[in-house]
Amino acid sequence: MAIKKKRLIKSLAQGRPPTVQKPRSISRKATKALINSHHVLEKKKAQALSKGDTVTAAAVDSEIAALGGIEKYQQASLQGQRNDRGGDSSRVLMEWLKPSTSHFDASGGDRLRMLEVGALSVTNECSRSGLFDMERIDLNSQSDGILQQDFMKRPLPDSDSGRFDIISLSLVLNFVPDATGRGSMLLRTLHFLKERAAYPSAELQRVFPSLFLVLPAPCVTNSRYMDENHLEAIMNAIGFEKARAKLTQKLVYYLWTKQDKPAVEPRAFKKVEIRPGPTRNNFSIVLGGKAG
């Protein structure tokens, strides 16, 4: 009688029974397409709701669900933070802050406070730095350590204990579906930032309190209604001054510092065409005017 030879197992992994497989990585092209589609649908939904068209809004919800919903969108966004996809945007922020914070001693527990809006991870560069007491919020939290909260509905602070040294809006403003909403979000950040007088050294006052803003580069470089000068004019009007900026092929990074006396009632900025052309996008920011 023939004796069957036992098959040698070369590794532990080969000997394990099938288990739940790790989600497949989304290709760069598919990641971009998914994120863009989600943004377009969210804008379409917001426009429908503003007109009271609940039928169209419900249809758009079905389209979003067919794409995998917010969970799939966040998976794509997280994958976009991988080092081979451009990496974590807060790495740029930490490089900018290093000269001014190198002598700041956070070991005693008296750390700076940071509010990260639209947070996707608790292990990004700013979280690992030890420089900040982090507070992370997102509309649809997918992780422990990230509070599920709408920044636009967050209660306004009544003391400095509820304010922050820096707010991060990394790839958040472009996700707001209308231009007036984007202007309102920028104005709202002022209420959550400390005053400049709160800092003991000139080094810290150079960069705090501040707003870290990251946008897709085409929002500034290829919009009919926005360019670098127009964005700076809007930010200056509401009480911010540009401290640092960096443009890459895909993203534009800014560090805006809050000034001593921010404008109480900034002048209106309407949706006005700056660069005509059929290949331009429609990104815009409106203050005190009609949405678009």
Phi, psi and omega in degrees: 000128183288137179262125180285134177281136176287135179285126180288134177265119185279338180209163178298324182297323181292332183273352181279146173290159179302136178233183178296125184278151178294137180303138181292145178291139178273136180295159181301318181295316180293323178300311181297316182296319181295314180297315180297316180298319180297317179297316181298317181292320179297322178293318179298320179295315180298320179294321179295316180294325179294336178263000181077017182270083183289335179294311178295320180299320179293323178295321178293321176303321178295321178294320178296317178297323180295333178278354181111000178070192183296330180298316180292323178298315181292327176298318179294320180295318178297319180295328177293343178275354179298150183302327181278000177243018180112339172082184183284123184296334182290350174298322178296315179302313183294327175296319180293323184280339187306313182300326184271342184247003185298332180259003180279124183265106179260006185290335181279003179094352180270069184271164174288157182251135181231134174252118179255109180271134182075034183292139178244340186218151175256008184236021179284180188299317181291328178291325182276349188292333185079359182278332189241148158273114188268138166234121186243133177227154176203151179299325181224083183297133178243014185207146171297142182094357176238116182282133176281109185200145174269119181303325182288347178248003179293130180302138179291139181287147177251003177203172181294341179294340179256007181253169188231159176278332181207143175241136177252123171241077182265111182054045179245311185301321180291343180275344175293127192285346180224158187294321179294322177298324178294318177297319179295322179295317179297317178297322184293331180300330182300325182291338185257005179254144178290173176273154181295331182295349183284354187256134187281343184231154179294328180298315180289325180292341178291331186237352180231152351289153187210166178237121175265116185239126177236131180228155168301135185308319182299340177300331182252324186269344186218033179259147175292331191244007184213138167215182185301314182294321181292318177298316180296323179296319178296313182295320177297322183294327181268356173113022177244150175236136183288122179261318181215154176208148178212130179247128174242182181298326185252328189230158170234130184248140177223147167238115181249129178261138178285133183274169185301318182232083178301150181297129179286315178231087182294151180295157184286142172234112180265174180278102183236134181292128180253317181230101179288161177149141184291341183265002182281155173264176187252021180298134179205164175229129182242134174240119176064028180220194183282140179290157178195000000 
